[in-house]
Amino acid sequence: MKKFILPLLLLLFVGSLFAVESEPSAVVGYVKYDCVAGLNFVALPMDQGYAWASDLGTAYTGLTDAISYFDTALQDWNTAVDLGGFWDGDFEVGNGSALLMYAYEPFSFYSIGDMFATNASYNLVTGLNTAMVPLNRSDLAWAGDIGTEIGSDAISYFDSSLQDWSTAVDLGGFWDGDFEVAIGFPFLAYAWSDTVWPTPVRNIDSNLLRTSK
């Protein structure tokens, strides 16, 4: 099995370890992505109030000046670039956005704040799509689990050490190159048909969020 190389995902929650929250948005915590100099695949599992890529980039001024999202209609990446305070090609971000971020030096990228009121879900198109393992899906431990649920035969992660994509492929029930995933883990998936994932959308169970990968 392929060793889990993507940035370490830590989910630590503030408050009583035994409290049961009735609303997802009442749980505060963070996910940390350890970035290298170069491209890094990160996500936005927590609600920090970011509405645009420029909001995110401005929070890390000096560390990044280019943030990209995968445009499923074009089946290609679009990039917002900081031109000295003006972000050319700026785009909206939100719950569960999976993004490629260029870093000039290693740093820890944090998605910190309240949980979103609803769990992340994605309108997958036929072709390539980016997504993140939602915070309520700690049952998904391997790329093959995601692929089987989506109906995909190819799930990829960005190996920041190699600066390239690594893919798990379904060979008839055996996932060659399978790799570990965790809540908050961003990935690239090939879908054979348009679908909503995950479906049905589940309520976040705070009991699932007390352990970190």
Backbone hydrogen bonds, N-H to C=O, Kabsch-Sander energy under -0.5 kcal/mol:
donor,donor_aa,acceptor,acceptor_aa,energy
2,K,178,D,-2.0
5,I,3,K,-0.7
10,L,8,L,-0.6
10,L,32,K,-0.6
12,L,10,L,-0.5
12,L,30,Y,-1.0
14,V,28,V,-1.7
19,A,16,S,-1.0
21,E,19,A,-0.6
26,A,23,E,-1.7
27,V,24,P,-1.8
28,V,26,A,-0.5
29,G,113,G,-2.2
30,Y,12,L,-0.8
31,V,111,S,-2.2
32,K,10,L,-0.8
33,Y,109,F,-3.1
34,D,32,K,-0.5
35,C,33,Y,-0.8
35,C,107,F,-2.9
38,G,36,V,-0.5
38,G,103,A,-2.2
40,N,101,M,-1.7
42,V,40,N,-0.6
42,V,99,L,-3.0
44,L,97,S,-1.4
47,D,114,D,-3.6
48,Q,46,M,-1.0
53,A,91,F,-2.7
55,D,52,W,-0.7
56,L,52,W,-1.4
57,G,53,A,-2.9
58,T,54,S,-2.7
59,A,55,D,-1.4
60,Y,56,L,-0.8
60,Y,57,G,-0.9
61,T,58,T,-1.4
63,L,60,Y,-2.2
64,T,60,Y,-1.4
66,A,102,Y,-0.5
67,I,80,A,-2.1
68,S,100,L,-3.0
69,Y,78,N,-2.2
71,D,69,Y,-0.7
71,D,76,D,-3.0
72,T,70,F,-0.9
75,Q,71,D,-1.9
76,D,71,D,-1.5
78,N,69,Y,-2.7
80,A,67,I,-3.2
81,V,88,D,-2.5
82,D,65,D,-2.5
83,L,81,V,-0.7
83,L,86,F,-3.4
87,W,85,G,-0.6
88,D,81,V,-2.4
88,D,86,F,-1.0
90,D,87,W,-1.3
93,V,51,A,-1.9
96,G,44,L,-2.6
97,S,94,G,-2.2
99,L,42,V,-2.9
99,L,97,S,-0.5
100,L,68,S,-2.0
101,M,40,N,-3.2
101,M,99,L,-0.6
102,Y,66,A,-2.4
103,A,38,G,-3.0
103,A,101,M,-0.5
104,Y,63,L,-2.4
107,F,35,C,-1.0
109,F,33,Y,-3.2
109,F,107,F,-0.6
110,Y,108,S,-0.5
111,S,31,V,-2.7
112,I,110,Y,-0.6
113,G,29,G,-2.3
114,D,47,D,-1.0
115,M,24,P,-0.6
115,M,27,V,-1.7
116,F,45,P,-0.6
122,Y,197,W,-3.4
124,L,122,Y,-1.2
124,L,195,T,-2.3
127,G,125,V,-0.6
127,G,191,A,-2.2
129,N,189,A,-2.1
131,A,187,F,-2.1
133,V,185,F,-2.1
137,R,134,P,-2.0
140,L,137,R,-1.6
141,A,139,D,-0.9
143,A,179,F,-2.5
145,D,142,W,-0.8
146,I,142,W,-1.3
147,G,143,A,-2.7
148,T,144,G,-2.5
149,E,145,D,-1.8
150,I,146,I,-2.8
151,G,147,G,-2.5
152,S,147,G,-2.3
155,I,168,A,-2.1
156,S,188,L,-3.4
157,Y,166,S,-2.4
159,D,157,Y,-0.7
159,D,164,D,-2.8
160,S,158,F,-1.1
162,L,159,D,-0.7
163,Q,159,D,-1.8
164,D,159,D,-1.5
166,S,157,Y,-2.7
168,A,155,I,-3.2
169,V,176,D,-2.4
170,D,153,D,-2.0
171,L,169,V,-0.6
171,L,174,F,-3.4
175,W,173,G,-0.5
176,D,169,V,-2.4
176,D,174,F,-1.0
178,D,175,W,-1.4
180,E,2,K,-0.6
181,V,141,A,-2.2
184,G,133,V,-2.9
185,F,182,A,-2.1
187,F,131,A,-2.7
188,L,156,S,-2.5
189,A,129,N,-3.1
190,Y,154,A,-2.1
191,A,127,G,-3.1
191,A,189,A,-0.6
195,T,124,L,-2.1
197,W,122,Y,-2.6
206,S,204,I,-0.7
208,L,205,D,-2.1
209,L,206,S,-1.3
210,R,207,N,-0.7
